[in-house]
Amino acid sequence: METQKAAAFNHRSVLSRELIAELDILPKSIYLDATTGGGGHSELILAQEENLKLIAIDRDAMAIAAVKVRLAHYYPQQLSFWQGNFASYEPNGLLFTGIIADLGVSSPQLDVAERGFSFRHTAPLDMRMDRSTGITAAEIVNHWQEVALADLIYQYGEERFARRIAKKIVQNRPFKTTTELAEAIAATVPGKYRHGRIHPATRTFQALRIEVNQELKSLEKFIDLAPNWLKPGGKIGIISFHSLEDRIVKHRFRDNELLDVITKKPITAQPDEQRANPRSRSAKLRFAQRKMGVADLKYETEKSDRSASHSSNIADVHHHRTPTSKPRILLD
Ligand SMILES: C[S@@+](CC[C@H](N)C(=O)[O-])C[C@H]1O[C@@H](n2cnc3c(N)ncnc32)[C@H](O)[C@@H]1O
């Protein structure tokens, strides 16, 4: 069952060209993909050099299973996995040349109805990325006090109708399924918002998902810890999808004394990617680099020597080196 789902796991990665170009991948280095998801970015990193190592993290067992099916066979010596929240990861002394995180949910998490992330499919109100731990959305919706619910929907959903939605939820609960909840929310907002650009339940579902998975707190903790896991000169790149996340990335990168910010303004998707993949329209990529100390200059010299002999041309990715049996990697 798990394998069948894993095989069907299909997520379209965003900002791949930009991510790989900025990472400037070096041979004989170790990389960390803190949100491997469908394995798209992980695979691109692995395809850049034959003698690098990648540790792929995800808190979702379904994602880890899918990436194992997709990549473990091709990269048995290079790829290893860790399932859990990236904020709880312990590198045990490893120092990475690059760390990436691509936040939020993957397309399969949204599309597998039983996960309860989407208001488009009827499913129990779950929304946990890691289904082995934590509270579900149903527990929040059916048990929190009205004021706490309104604050949650307002802060994490940036929903202007938070108070009336919270009131309606409390009046009509218990809710069992995603669609029951979505219908109640739709009936609460003024008519002109019911058929607007986004479904009226979008922001409330975002707020519930953030709380269920403690997304912002995990992100804050991760950004505070991860610079310590980088080699001097190593880079960290984070892709976020809404302003609450982007604000955290921007401020914590800027305020971390180990880091220099590389991207003063976030990198966004080019028009061709935005047309091909609407999800990329809200994606923002920020990069920072671990500062060099005097003792680190030796490392920097070695790195530039290696870079000189390393043709890290992104076009290479299209017609990648041997062995040819590996999946072809397209950066569209
Ligand atoms: C947008 S997807 C990543 C897609 C991936 N970059 C790709 O190219 O296929 C986000 C993934 O991050 C995972 N995730 C989100 N928050 C996490 C956290 N705090 N710790 C570990 N994984 C997390 C989700 O389970 C999901 O699989």
The ligand as an ORCA input file, in Angstrom:
! r2SCAN-3c Opt
* xyz 0 1
  C       7.217     21.517     -1.123
  S       7.594     19.912     -0.562
  C       9.273     19.697     -1.024
  C       9.444     19.310     -2.464
  C      10.858     18.945     -2.866
  N      11.773     20.052     -2.713
  C      10.916     18.417     -4.293
  O      11.649     18.980     -5.116
  O      10.264     17.415     -4.590
  C       7.717     20.156      1.142
  C       8.068     18.919      1.945
  O       8.604     19.374      3.180
  C       8.181     18.527      4.204
  N       8.271     19.313      5.436
  C       7.606     20.438      5.736
  N       7.963     20.876      6.948
  C       8.918     20.018      7.412
  C       9.691     19.948      8.606
  N       9.531     20.844      9.593
  N      10.583     18.948      8.735
  C      10.749     18.024      7.737
  N      10.022     18.036      6.599
  C       9.112     19.021      6.440
  C       6.780     18.123      3.808
  O       6.414     16.907      4.421
  C       6.901     18.026      2.297
  O       7.177     16.704      1.889
*
